[in-house]
Amino acid sequence: MRRRQFITLIGSAAAWPLTAQAQQHKMLRVGFVGMQPREAPHYKNFLKRMAELGYQEGRNFTFDYIQTPNVEGYEKNYRELAARKVDVFLAVGNEPALRAALSVAGGKPIAFLAIDFDPLAKGYVANLSHPCGNVTGIFVRQLELAAKRVEIAREAFPRATLVGIAFDTLSREQGDAAAEAARKLGLEPRMVEVRGEQGYANAFGAMEDARGQPIILPAGPIFLRDRAAIAQALLDRRIPSIAAFRENLEAGALISYGFDLLGLFYDIASYVQRLAGGAKPSEMPIEQSPRFYMAINLKTAALLGVSLPDVFIARANEVRE
């Protein structure tokens, strides 16, 4: 995958004039179930973009958000949103979220951010240019990114002999893709299954005899939600990490490479706006996000006593915001 500089994707605000939107929906209700607190920056960025598009929360727009502690809560909570008669469903992150939204939408439009899965490969859409059905949105080729993080680990740690690969139920496919990439690069993949915040210390104990060897952290809701606990558990064991989320880097991961989550939530608002204006999901092409971001946490590097190759640091600067 070719690295790209962080860029801003221009939304399609012009598709529906704001006055026409107001006439179409005196009160637009958007329903969303997620695992982060409602005050999370990603959700705030979505609301910011909605406001730019003419939807002021509390005036002509309601963001019906339900937080769930786990994946099992998606079905129940999306059912609750359907009972509230939301106009547009928002499904973000993983396949169970989209599956739950589909089960209750009753044909109403669904805008998705497919972060942990490929909606085309999984059969949720017919093709990217004409999805068919009532779903459309943005997706990230996460399996390719998982393999790319292993390449970054090899480049940053040329003397490494193995690489840890963290995964949970939702990110197992990312783990398999990373393991395959590791073997091709001559690295021994060590699979590290995590089960939630209470088990991070024990989970990363699987790397106890390989301190200093890197570990890959995938894209997934618990890796984002529990990023501080994960970062601390790894720092305690002096394990450098290459993470999917920039937020993991800010919490203490060494390197992040992946998509810009804040930007994706900003972008999906334009889909919601168009759906609210009457656009048909089946005729709205699915976009593959160009928002890639790479960065290095120099404070973590100092804490770990890690000296990264100058060439690697220069390449990281090329794709930084």
C-alpha positions in Angstrom: 0.0 0.0 0.0 1.4 3.4 -1.0 1.8 5.8 1.9 0.0 9.0 1.6 0.2 12.3 3.4 -2.8 13.1 5.7 -5.3 14.9 3.5 -8.8 16.2 4.0 -11.6 14.6 2.1 -14.0 17.2 0.8 -17.6 16.4 1.9 -20.5 16.6 -0.5 -22.3 19.4 1.3 -23.3 20.9 -1.9 -25.4 17.9 -2.9 -28.3 19.2 -0.8 -28.8 23.0 0.0 -29.3 23.6 3.7 -32.7 25.1 3.2 -33.9 22.0 1.4 -32.5 19.8 4.2 -34.5 21.8 6.7 -37.7 21.3 4.7 -37.0 17.6 4.4 -36.4 17.0 8.1 -37.6 19.4 10.8 -36.0 17.1 13.3 -33.5 14.5 11.9 -32.9 11.6 14.2 -29.6 9.7 13.8 -29.2 6.5 15.8 -25.8 5.1 16.8 -24.5 2.4 19.2 -20.9 2.5 20.2 -18.4 1.5 22.9 -16.8 4.9 23.6 -18.2 7.6 25.9 -20.5 10.0 24.2 -18.0 12.8 24.9 -15.3 11.0 22.8 -13.5 13.4 20.4 -14.6 11.2 17.4 -18.3 11.7 18.1 -17.7 15.4 18.7 -16.1 15.7 15.3 -19.2 14.1 13.7 -21.4 16.6 15.5 -19.1 19.4 14.4 -19.5 18.4 10.7 -23.2 17.9 11.1 -23.4 21.5 12.4 -21.4 22.8 9.4 -24.0 21.0 7.2 -26.8 22.8 8.8 -27.9 20.4 11.5 -27.8 21.8 15.0 -28.3 19.3 17.7 -31.4 20.1 19.7 -32.8 22.4 17.0 -33.3 20.2 13.9 -31.1 17.2 14.7 -31.0 14.6 17.4 -28.0 12.3 18.0 -29.5 9.3 19.6 -26.5 7.6 21.0 -26.4 4.5 23.2 -23.1 3.3 24.7 -22.6 -0.5 25.1 -19.9 -2.1 27.2 -19.4 -4.9 24.7 -20.3 -6.3 21.3 -23.2 -8.4 22.7 -25.0 -5.1 23.4 -25.3 -4.0 19.8 -28.4 -6.0 18.9 -30.4 -4.9 22.0 -29.5 -1.3 21.6 -30.0 -1.0 17.9 -33.4 -2.5 18.6 -34.0 0.3 21.1 -33.0 2.9 18.4 -35.5 1.4 15.9 -38.2 1.8 18.6 -37.3 5.5 18.8 -38.0 5.7 15.0 -34.6 7.2 14.0 -34.3 8.3 10.4 -30.8 7.2 9.7 -28.7 4.5 11.4 -25.0 4.9 11.9 -22.9 1.8 12.3 -19.2 2.1 13.0 -16.2 -0.1 13.4 -17.0 -3.8 13.4 -19.2 -6.3 11.5 -21.5 -7.1 14.5 -22.5 -3.4 14.6 -23.6 -3.3 11.0 -25.3 -6.7 11.3 -27.3 -5.5 14.3 -28.3 -2.3 12.5 -29.4 -4.2 9.4 -31.5 -6.5 11.5 -33.7 -3.7 12.8 -33.5 -1.0 10.2 -36.5 -2.2 8.2 -35.2 -0.6 5.0 -34.2 2.7 6.6 -30.8 4.0 5.4 -27.6 2.9 7.2 -24.3 4.9 6.9 -21.3 2.8 8.0 -17.7 3.2 8.8 -16.3 -0.3 8.1 -13.1 -0.1 10.1 -12.6 -3.7 11.2 -14.0 -5.6 8.2 -14.4 -5.4 4.4 -18.2 -5.0 3.6 -17.7 -6.2 0.0 -15.8 -9.4 1.0 -18.4 -10.1 3.7 -21.3 -9.7 1.2 -23.0 -6.7 2.8 -22.8 -4.7 -0.5 -23.0 -5.8 -4.2 -20.1 -3.6 -5.3 -18.4 -0.4 -4.2 -19.9 1.9 -6.9 -23.5 0.6 -6.5 -23.9 -1.0 -3.1 -27.6 -2.0 -3.5 -29.8 -2.4 -0.5 -30.0 0.3 2.2 -26.3 0.6 3.3 -23.4 2.7 2.1 -20.5 4.5 3.7 -16.7 4.4 4.0 -14.3 1.5 4.6 -10.7 1.0 5.4 -8.7 -2.0 4.0 -7.7 -3.0 7.4 -6.0 -6.4 6.5 -3.6 -4.6 4.3 -2.9 -2.1 7.0 -2.3 -5.0 9.5 0.4 -6.4 7.2 1.9 -2.9 6.7 2.3 -2.5 10.5 4.5 -5.7 10.5 6.6 -4.2 7.7 7.0 -1.1 9.9 8.0 -3.2 12.8 10.7 -4.9 10.7 12.0 -1.6 9.5 12.0 0.0 12.9 13.6 -3.1 14.6 15.8 -4.7 12.0 17.3 -7.0 14.6 14.0 -8.4 15.8 13.5 -12.1 15.5 9.8 -12.2 16.5 6.8 -10.0 16.6 3.9 -10.1 19.0 0.5 -9.9 17.4 -2.3 -8.8 19.7 -5.9 -9.7 18.8 -9.4 -10.2 20.1 -12.5 -11.8 18.7 -13.2 -8.9 16.4 -9.7 -8.4 15.2 -8.7 -12.1 14.6 -8.6 -11.6 10.8 -6.2 -8.7 11.3 -4.1 -11.0 13.4 -4.0 -13.7 10.8 -3.0 -11.1 8.1 -0.2 -9.8 10.4 1.0 -13.3 11.1 1.3 -14.1 7.4 3.2 -10.9 6.8 5.6 -11.7 9.6 6.4 -15.1 8.3 7.2 -13.6 4.9 9.6 -11.2 6.5 11.4 -13.9 8.5 9.8 -13.0 11.8 8.2 -15.5 14.2 4.6 -14.4 14.9 3.6 -14.7 18.5 -0.2 -14.5 18.8 -1.3 -12.7 22.0 -5.1 -12.9 22.6 -6.6 -10.2 24.8 -10.0 -10.4 26.5 -10.5 -6.9 28.1 -9.0 -4.5 30.5 -8.8 -6.9 33.5 -6.6 -9.3 31.5 -4.0 -7.1 29.8 -1.3 -7.7 32.3 -1.7 -11.5 31.9 -2.1 -11.4 28.2 1.1 -9.4 27.6 2.9 -11.8 29.9 3.1 -14.0 26.7 5.9 -11.6 25.7 7.8 -11.9 29.0 10.7 -13.8 27.4 10.8 -11.5 24.5 11.2 -8.0 26.0 12.3 -5.4 23.5 10.7 -7.3 20.6 7.8 -5.3 19.0 4.1 -6.0 19.2 1.3 -5.1 16.8 -1.9 -3.6 18.2 -4.9 -3.9 15.8 -7.9 -1.7 15.1 -10.7 -2.7 17.4 -13.0 -1.1 19.9 -11.3 -2.4 23.1 -7.9 -1.4 21.8 -9.2 2.1 21.5 -11.3 2.2 24.6 -8.7 0.7 26.9 -5.7 2.3 25.2 -4.3 3.8 28.5 -4.3 0.4 30.3 -2.8 -1.3 27.2 0.0 1.3 26.9 0.9 1.0 30.6 0.9 -2.8 30.6 3.3 -2.7 27.6 5.5 0.0 29.0 5.8 -2.0 32.3 7.2 -4.9 30.3 9.3 -2.6 28.0 7.5 -3.8 24.9 7.5 -1.4 22.0 4.1 -1.3 20.1 3.0 -0.4 16.6 -0.7 0.5 16.9 -3.5 1.1 14.4 -4.9 4.2 16.2 -3.2 7.6 16.7 -5.0 7.6 20.0 -2.9 4.6 21.1 0.2 6.6 20.3 -1.0 9.5 22.4 -1.6 7.1 25.3 1.9 5.7 25.1 2.4 3.4 22.1 5.7 3.9 20.3 4.4 4.1 16.7 1.0 4.5 15.1 0.1 3.7 11.5 -3.4 3.6 10.1 -6.3 5.8 9.4 -7.3 9.1 11.0 -10.4 8.2 13.1 -11.3 11.8 13.8 -11.4 12.5 10.1 -13.5 9.5 9.3 -16.2 10.6 11.7 -16.1 14.0 10.1 -16.4 12.4 6.6 -19.3 10.1 7.4 -21.5 13.1 8.4 -21.7 14.0 4.7 -23.2 10.6 4.0 -25.7 11.1 6.8 -26.6 14.5 5.4 -27.2 13.2 1.9 -29.3 10.3 3.2 -31.4 12.7 5.2 -32.0 14.7 2.1 -33.4 11.7 0.3 -30.4 10.2 -1.5 -30.6 6.4 -2.0 -27.9 4.3 -0.3 -27.9 1.9 -3.3 -26.8 4.8 -5.5 -24.1 6.3 -3.2 -20.7 4.8 -4.0 -18.7 3.4 -1.0 -15.5 5.3 -0.5 -12.1 3.9 0.6 -10.6 6.4 3.0 -7.4 8.2 1.9 -6.8 9.4 5.5 -3.6 7.7 6.6 -1.4 8.9 9.4 1.9 7.8 10.8 3.7 9.1 13.9 6.3 8.3 16.5 6.0 8.9 20.2 9.5 10.2 21.1 8.8 10.2 24.8 7.9 6.5 24.7 11.1 5.9 22.7 13.1 7.5 25.4 11.3 5.6 28.2 12.0 2.3 26.4 15.6 3.3 25.5 14.7 2.7 21.8 16.8 4.2 19.1 15.0 4.1 15.7 16.8 4.2 12.4 17.1 7.8 11.0 15.7 6.6 7.6 12.7 5.3 9.4 12.1 8.5 11.3 12.4 10.5 8.0 9.8 8.3 6.4 7.5 8.7 9.3 7.7 12.5 9.0 6.6 12.2 5.3 3.2 10.9 6.2 2.6 12.9 9.4 -0.1 15.5 9.6 
